[in-house]
Amino acid sequence: MSEMAKRFRVTGRVQGVAFRAWAQEEARALGVRGAIYNEPRGSVAGVVIGDADNVSTFLAALEDGPPAAVVA
């Protein structure tokens, strides 16, 4: 199992739609860890660390986000 770390930034309608809470649940389910925060210009950013396959799965999930989000 190889571990990796990746930074990410998600833009679009991602604040005020429970994006961070949703992402935290996705991360827990995949067994990855890291940090996520709102940025002043309306995006969400962070870092994820864990098994390379699970990190890739997490990053792919960010492309859709929760139902209320509109990821650009």
Backbone as ProteinMPNN parsed JSONL, in Angstrom:
{"seq_chain_A": "MSEMAKRFRVTGRVQGVAFRAWAQEEARALGVRGAIYNEPRGSVAGVVIGDADNVSTFLAALEDGPPAAVVA", "coords_chain_A": {"N_chain_A": [[0.853, -1.177, 0.0], [0.775, 2.031, -1.048], [1.304, 5.28, 0.126], [0.02, 8.576, -0.371], [-0.03, 12.16, -0.783], [-2.157, 14.857, -1.58], [-2.905, 18.111, -2.71], [-5.893, 20.052, -3.05], [-8.366, 22.027, -4.815], [-11.594, 23.222, -5.058], [-13.942, 24.669, -7.124], [-16.835, 26.712, -7.885], [-20.3, 26.464, -7.012], [-19.824, 25.868, -3.98], [-19.72, 26.583, -1.377], [-21.762, 26.978, 1.485], [-23.395, 24.855, 0.973], [-23.024, 22.55, 2.348], [-20.664, 21.296, 1.584], [-18.094, 20.879, 2.728], [-18.668, 19.275, 4.996], [-19.798, 17.047, 3.74], [-17.559, 16.196, 2.243], [-15.817, 15.51, 4.315], [-17.121, 13.278, 5.375], [-16.967, 11.562, 3.166], [-14.188, 11.24, 3.07], [-13.7, 9.969, 5.542], [-15.079, 7.556, 5.098], [-13.483, 6.429, 3.144], [-11.136, 6.119, 4.468], [-9.137, 8.052, 4.455], [-7.174, 10.952, 5.374], [-6.806, 14.418, 6.393], [-7.19, 17.9, 5.648], [-9.691, 20.43, 5.236], [-11.001, 23.46, 3.973], [-12.847, 26.577, 3.744], [-12.274, 29.021, 1.254], [-11.584, 32.552, 0.892], [-12.56, 33.565, -1.593], [-14.682, 31.986, -2.305], [-14.206, 29.32, -2.983], [-13.397, 25.886, -2.099], [-10.788, 24.334, -0.396], [-7.984, 22.136, 0.267], [-6.079, 19.42, 1.722], [-5.354, 16.024, 1.18], [-4.518, 12.859, 2.51], [-3.339, 9.578, 2.276], [-3.864, 6.083, 1.385], [-2.929, 5.559, -1.948], [-4.832, 4.734, -3.943], [-7.264, 5.22, -2.62], [-7.077, 7.957, -2.128], [-7.151, 8.888, -4.759], [-9.744, 8.066, -5.435], [-11.216, 9.657, -3.658], [-10.564, 12.249, -4.606], [-11.732, 12.114, -7.132], [-14.422, 11.951, -6.412], [-14.814, 14.514, -5.457], [-15.21, 15.943, -7.749], [-17.887, 15.863, -8.319], [-19.303, 16.299, -5.894], [-21.627, 17.076, -3.159], [-25.282, 16.773, -3.443], [-26.413, 19.442, -3.545], [-24.388, 21.044, -4.428], [-22.591, 22.765, -7.069], [-20.151, 21.97, -8.971], [-17.469, 23.514, -10.561]], "CA_chain_A": [[0.0, 0.0, 0.0], [1.574, 3.253, -1.105], [0.595, 6.45, 0.628], [0.291, 9.802, -1.11], [-0.708, 13.377, -0.323], [-2.517, 15.74, -2.687], [-3.66, 19.335, -2.432], [-7.003, 20.211, -3.98], [-9.194, 23.234, -4.748], [-12.84, 22.99, -5.765], [-14.625, 25.93, -7.383], [-18.234, 26.613, -8.267], [-21.144, 26.706, -5.83], [-19.347, 24.855, -3.04], [-19.868, 27.078, -0.005], [-23.163, 27.119, 1.855], [-24.136, 23.68, 0.502], [-22.511, 21.432, 3.163], [-19.611, 20.609, 0.833], [-17.022, 20.412, 3.617], [-19.177, 18.158, 5.805], [-19.915, 15.914, 2.831], [-16.202, 15.744, 1.924], [-15.272, 14.856, 5.503], [-17.726, 11.943, 5.447], [-16.359, 10.776, 2.09], [-12.823, 10.926, 3.492], [-13.778, 8.949, 6.6], [-15.502, 6.294, 4.494], [-12.363, 5.901, 2.369], [-9.976, 5.938, 5.34], [-8.086, 9.043, 4.21], [-7.178, 12.039, 6.357], [-6.315, 15.677, 5.85], [-7.85, 19.121, 6.094], [-10.485, 21.095, 4.205], [-11.407, 24.768, 4.474], [-13.395, 27.539, 2.794], [-11.389, 30.112, 0.872], [-12.302, 33.825, 0.829], [-13.2, 33.835, -2.893], [-15.807, 31.088, -2.54], [-13.841, 27.933, -3.277], [-13.044, 25.018, -0.98], [-9.457, 23.78, -0.656], [-7.478, 21.307, 1.34], [-5.077, 18.405, 1.441], [-5.791, 14.682, 1.557], [-3.382, 11.952, 2.67], [-3.75, 8.205, 2.521], [-3.584, 5.109, 0.349], [-3.008, 6.221, -3.252], [-6.109, 4.435, -4.602], [-8.337, 5.895, -1.893], [-6.93, 9.392, -2.398], [-7.657, 9.098, -6.117], [-11.201, 7.93, -5.371], [-11.71, 10.856, -2.981], [-10.439, 13.388, -5.522], [-12.745, 11.944, -8.182], [-15.719, 12.273, -5.811], [-14.898, 15.978, -5.34], [-15.639, 16.501, -9.033], [-19.347, 15.946, -8.299], [-19.723, 16.908, -4.644], [-22.95, 16.715, -2.663], [-26.353, 17.134, -4.372], [-26.682, 20.894, -3.662], [-23.208, 21.729, -4.989], [-22.353, 22.833, -8.507], [-18.697, 22.024, -9.094], [-17.048, 24.045, -11.865]], "C_chain_A": [[0.891, 1.23, 0.0], [0.717, 4.443, -0.69], [0.982, 7.667, -0.2], [-0.479, 10.95, -0.472], [-0.97, 14.253, -1.541], [-3.248, 16.964, -2.137], [-4.794, 19.41, -3.448], [-7.693, 21.554, -3.76], [-10.421, 22.951, -5.61], [-13.552, 24.335, -5.899], [-16.047, 25.665, -7.849], [-19.087, 27.002, -7.069], [-20.829, 25.606, -4.821], [-19.335, 25.344, -1.597], [-21.351, 27.285, 0.262], [-24.025, 25.948, 1.401], [-23.661, 22.407, 1.211], [-21.422, 20.633, 2.448], [-18.539, 20.058, 1.771], [-17.47, 19.219, 4.45], [-19.297, 16.892, 4.957], [-18.531, 15.329, 2.534], [-15.568, 15.027, 3.12], [-15.837, 13.445, 5.653], [-17.153, 11.025, 4.363], [-14.954, 10.326, 2.493], [-12.82, 9.832, 4.561], [-14.11, 7.58, 6.007], [-14.364, 5.625, 3.727], [-11.108, 5.678, 3.209], [-8.825, 6.872, 5.033], [-8.226, 10.162, 5.234], [-6.673, 13.308, 5.697], [-7.046, 16.853, 6.446], [-8.602, 19.724, 4.921], [-10.991, 22.407, 4.787], [-12.001, 25.612, 3.345], [-12.347, 28.601, 2.502], [-12.208, 31.39, 0.695], [-13.042, 34.08, -0.49], [-14.282, 32.824, -3.255], [-15.473, 29.655, -2.885], [-13.58, 27.176, -1.975], [-11.706, 24.382, -1.332], [-9.023, 22.906, 0.504], [-6.372, 20.391, 0.876], [-5.632, 17.076, 1.926], [-4.575, 13.762, 1.532], [-3.925, 10.551, 2.929], [-3.294, 7.285, 1.408], [-3.844, 5.747, -1.008], [-4.335, 5.966, -3.966], [-7.262, 5.17, -3.936], [-8.273, 7.41, -2.067], [-7.478, 9.707, -3.78], [-9.184, 9.01, -6.156], [-11.826, 9.158, -4.723], [-11.681, 12.059, -3.922], [-11.456, 13.302, -6.656], [-14.131, 12.308, -7.651], [-15.907, 13.781, -5.683], [-15.381, 16.617, -6.634], [-17.157, 16.628, -9.131], [-19.851, 16.647, -7.044], [-21.104, 16.452, -4.216], [-24.04, 17.224, -3.609], [-26.568, 18.646, -4.57], [-25.534, 21.661, -4.288], [-23.247, 21.751, -6.51], [-20.857, 23.056, -8.687], [-18.334, 22.493, -10.504], [-15.848, 23.29, -12.387]], "O_chain_A": [[1.667, 1.447, 0.931], [-0.433, 4.584, -1.104], [2.113, 7.781, -0.672], [-1.44, 10.747, 0.271], [-0.12, 14.379, -2.423], [-4.083, 16.868, -1.237], [-4.678, 18.901, -4.563], [-7.622, 22.14, -2.68], [-10.301, 22.498, -6.749], [-13.741, 25.049, -4.915], [-16.411, 24.533, -8.167], [-18.655, 27.775, -6.214], [-21.472, 24.557, -4.803], [-18.975, 24.592, -0.692], [-22.1, 27.711, -0.617], [-25.253, 26.032, 1.438], [-23.883, 21.304, 0.712], [-21.276, 19.433, 2.679], [-18.121, 18.908, 1.633], [-16.723, 18.25, 4.592], [-18.941, 15.801, 5.402], [-18.349, 14.112, 2.569], [-14.857, 14.038, 2.941], [-15.11, 12.521, 6.018], [-16.888, 9.85, 4.616], [-14.579, 9.172, 2.282], [-12.035, 8.886, 4.491], [-13.502, 6.572, 6.368], [-14.288, 4.397, 3.666], [-10.128, 5.113, 2.724], [-7.669, 6.549, 5.308], [-9.264, 10.302, 5.88], [-6.172, 13.275, 4.573], [-7.472, 16.818, 7.6], [-8.213, 19.558, 3.765], [-11.368, 22.466, 5.958], [-11.709, 25.404, 2.167], [-11.619, 29.028, 3.398], [-13.397, 31.323, 0.383], [-14.068, 34.761, -0.486], [-14.751, 32.806, -4.393], [-16.38, 28.843, -3.064], [-13.55, 27.763, -0.893], [-11.517, 23.934, -2.463], [-9.618, 22.932, 1.581], [-5.806, 20.556, -0.205], [-6.299, 17.011, 2.959], [-3.717, 13.866, 0.656], [-4.859, 10.37, 3.71], [-2.449, 7.648, 0.589], [-4.867, 6.404, -1.2], [-4.907, 6.893, -4.54], [-8.145, 5.689, -4.62], [-9.309, 8.069, -2.146], [-8.196, 10.692, -3.951], [-9.835, 9.8, -6.839], [-12.856, 9.647, -5.187], [-12.66, 12.8, -4.021], [-11.983, 14.326, -7.091], [-14.928, 12.91, -8.37], [-17.028, 14.277, -5.787], [-15.91, 17.728, -6.61], [-17.663, 17.412, -9.935], [-20.735, 17.501, -7.125], [-21.688, 15.557, -4.826], [-23.75, 18.03, -4.493], [-26.88, 19.072, -5.682], [-25.699, 22.828, -4.644], [-23.845, 20.887, -7.151], [-20.361, 24.176, -8.572], [-18.817, 21.954, -11.5], [-15.351, 23.593, -13.471]]}, "name": "protein", "num_of_chains": 1, "seq": "MSEMAKRFRVTGRVQGVAFRAWAQEEARALGVRGAIYNEPRGSVAGVVIGDADNVSTFLAALEDGPPAAVVA"}
